[in-house]
C-alpha cells in the first residue's frame, strides 16, 4: 500500500510516541486502507470514506473511528472525546506501546467492521440544520461596530458557525474576549476561521 511522506513527518515530530504511532500505522496499512493527512493528522480511507485516524497527545496516543458510534465495541474501549459535539466519532486511547500490542487483534477487528459499515453505506450523518447561536460577546461587538455586523452577515453559514463556536467554546470571559479581538479583523476581511488550513 502506498504511503504518505507527510504521515512519516507527522510521526517523527511526535518524538515521545514514535514507536507507538509506527505500530498503529503498520497495523492500519496492513488492512489495505489509503493513507492521507487531513486536519493535520494521519487519516485512513476506503473508497473515499474516512475510516480511522490517529494522533499523539500529551498523555496518550489516540485512534479515532469516524463512524465509531456504529461499531459493536465488544472490548468496551471507545469513548466520545467531545460529548455533546460529536455524534459519530469515537476515540480509543493508549497509554503505552504494550497497551497497543495487547490490543492489536481487537484493533484489527474494529477497523474491519468500520470498513464493512462504510462499504454497506452505514453512517451517521452530521446535523446540518442546527440553529446558529451567536454568543453574547459577539452580539455586543455587533452593537458597537455596525461594519463588523455587516461583514459577519455576508459570510457563509458555515463560516458564521465556526466563529460563533470559537467564542462559545472558550470557558473564561478573558479567553472569549481575546478570541473576539483576534477574529474581528478576520471577519472584516471576509475570511473564515480555518481558511488558512484549507487547500487552495
C-alpha positions, 0 to 999 in steps of 0.5 A, spaced: 500 500 500 502 506 498 504 511 503 504 518 505 511 522 506 507 527 510 504 521 515 512 519 516 513 527 518 507 527 522 510 521 526 517 523 527 515 530 530 511 526 535 518 524 538 515 521 545 510 516 541 514 514 535 514 507 536 507 507 538 504 511 532 509 506 527 505 500 530 498 503 529 500 505 522 503 498 520 497 495 523 492 500 519 496 499 512 496 492 513 488 492 512 489 495 505 486 502 507 489 509 503 493 513 507 492 521 507 493 527 512 487 531 513 486 536 519 493 535 520 493 528 522 494 521 519 487 519 516 485 512 513 480 511 507 476 506 503 473 508 497 473 515 499 470 514 506 474 516 512 475 510 516 480 511 522 485 516 524 490 517 529 494 522 533 499 523 539 497 527 545 500 529 551 498 523 555 496 518 550 496 516 543 489 516 540 485 512 534 479 515 532 473 511 528 469 516 524 463 512 524 465 509 531 458 510 534 456 504 529 461 499 531 459 493 536 465 495 541 465 488 544 472 490 548 468 496 551 474 501 549 471 507 545 469 513 548 466 520 545 472 525 546 467 531 545 460 529 548 455 533 546 459 535 539 460 529 536 455 524 534 459 519 530 466 519 532 469 515 537 476 515 540 480 509 543 486 511 547 493 508 549 497 509 554 503 505 552 506 501 546 504 494 550 497 497 551 497 497 543 500 490 542 495 487 547 490 490 543 492 489 536 487 483 534 481 487 537 484 493 533 484 489 527 477 487 528 474 494 529 477 497 523 474 491 519 467 492 521 468 500 520 470 498 513 464 493 512 459 499 515 462 504 510 462 499 504 454 497 506 453 505 506 452 505 514 453 512 517 451 517 521 450 523 518 452 530 521 446 535 523 446 540 518 440 544 520 442 546 527 440 553 529 446 558 529 447 561 536 451 567 536 454 568 543 453 574 547 460 577 546 459 577 539 452 580 539 455 586 543 461 587 538 455 587 533 452 593 537 458 597 537 461 596 530 455 596 525 461 594 519 463 588 523 455 586 523 455 587 516 461 583 514 459 577 519 452 577 515 455 576 508 459 570 510 457 563 509 453 559 514 458 555 515 463 560 516 458 564 521 458 557 525 465 556 526 466 563 529 460 563 533 463 556 536 470 559 537 467 564 542 462 559 545 467 554 546 472 558 550 470 557 558 473 564 561 470 571 559 478 573 558 479 567 553 472 569 549 474 576 549 481 575 546 478 570 541 473 576 539 479 581 538 483 576 534 477 574 529 474 581 528 479 583 523 478 576 520 471 577 519 472 584 516 476 581 511 471 576 509 475 570 511 473 564 515 476 561 521 480 555 518 481 558 511 488 558 512 488 550 513 484 549 507 487 547 500 487 552 495 
